[in-house]
Amino acid sequence: MPRIRRSPPPSGVRFNVILSGAGNGTEQGLAGRAEVSQGAVNGWRRNGVPFDRVLQIAAISGVPVWEIRPDIYSHEALATAFSAHLKQHN
């Protein structure tokens, strides 16, 4: 199975917003709500939130998905995906 590409690391300010929205503003708090280890959350801070966790983290933190992973959920990315979908089905 191919490895899922991660986003570039978010800025410290943006990740702090994710942490703040998740409850007590700590990696441990987010880890508890996401049911992962604190080490996993620390890895997200350094490497970006993995694709398969974006929707969960957005729901927990209230931070929009396009701010967590703009490489996947930007207007351009969505427009490209939609255009490809239309070409496939026409």
C-alpha positions in Angstrom: 0.0 0.0 0.0 1.4 3.4 -0.9 2.4 5.7 1.9 -0.1 8.6 2.5 1.6 11.9 2.0 1.5 14.2 5.0 1.0 17.9 4.9 3.8 20.3 5.6 4.1 21.1 9.3 1.6 23.7 10.3 2.9 26.9 11.9 3.2 26.8 15.7 0.4 29.3 15.9 -2.0 27.2 13.8 -1.2 24.0 15.7 -1.8 25.9 18.9 -5.2 26.8 17.6 -5.9 23.1 17.0 -4.8 22.3 20.5 -6.9 25.1 22.0 -10.0 23.9 20.2 -9.5 20.4 21.4 -10.0 21.3 25.0 -7.2 22.1 27.5 -4.7 23.3 24.9 -2.2 20.5 25.4 -1.0 17.7 23.3 -2.1 15.3 26.0 -5.6 16.8 25.8 -5.8 16.3 22.1 -4.3 12.9 22.3 -7.0 11.8 24.8 -9.8 13.1 22.6 -8.4 11.6 19.4 -7.6 8.3 21.3 -3.9 8.3 20.2 -0.7 8.7 22.1 0.8 12.0 23.0 3.8 11.1 20.9 1.5 10.8 17.9 0.2 14.3 18.4 3.8 15.6 18.9 4.6 14.0 15.5 1.6 15.8 14.0 3.0 19.1 15.3 6.4 18.3 13.6 5.2 16.6 10.4 1.6 17.7 9.9 -1.7 15.9 10.5 -2.0 12.7 8.6 -4.7 12.5 5.9 -6.6 9.8 7.7 -7.0 12.0 10.8 -7.9 15.3 9.3 -11.7 15.0 9.6 -11.5 13.7 13.2 -9.1 16.5 14.2 -11.3 19.1 12.5 -14.4 17.8 14.4 -12.5 17.8 17.7 -10.8 21.2 17.4 -13.3 23.2 15.3 -10.5 24.1 12.9 -11.6 23.8 9.3 -10.1 21.0 7.2 -8.7 23.4 4.7 -6.6 25.1 7.4 -5.4 21.7 8.7 -4.5 20.3 5.2 -4.7 23.0 2.6 -2.9 20.7 0.1 -6.0 18.4 0.1 -8.9 20.7 1.0 -8.0 23.9 -0.8 -10.3 25.4 -3.4 -7.8 24.5 -6.1 -7.5 20.9 -4.9 -11.3 20.5 -4.7 -11.8 22.1 -8.1 -9.2 19.7 -9.7 -10.8 16.7 -8.1 -14.3 17.8 -9.2 -13.1 18.4 -12.7 -11.5 15.0 -12.9 -14.7 13.4 -11.6 -16.7 15.1 -14.3 -14.3 14.0 -17.0 -14.6 10.4 -15.8 -18.4 10.4 -15.8 -19.1 12.2 -19.1 
